[in-house]
């Protein structure tokens, strides 16, 4: 009983890491690839994903996880894509610095 209480307060027995969905939503924007990878967190979905760009032979990648949570996986993926587009429009290649 006490173990269940601590698990609910401090996370699961999986080291407290959130699980991400098996499927990822991928969108191209201004030469960047946005990969939405929402993570299940406490019955909701945390906004998370990657922004990638192919530069010559190298794939540059920027991973981010936001504090924002949504009730549905699709909602979290859409919010991640919206935020990623805004980051790309504002920062361009500086995202990878």
Secondary structure, DSSP 8 states (H G I E B T S, - for coil): -HHHHHHHHH--TTTT--EE-S--EEEEETTEEEEE--EEETTEEEEEEEEEEEETTEEEEEEEEEEEEESSHHHHHHHHHHHHHHHHHHHGGGGG-
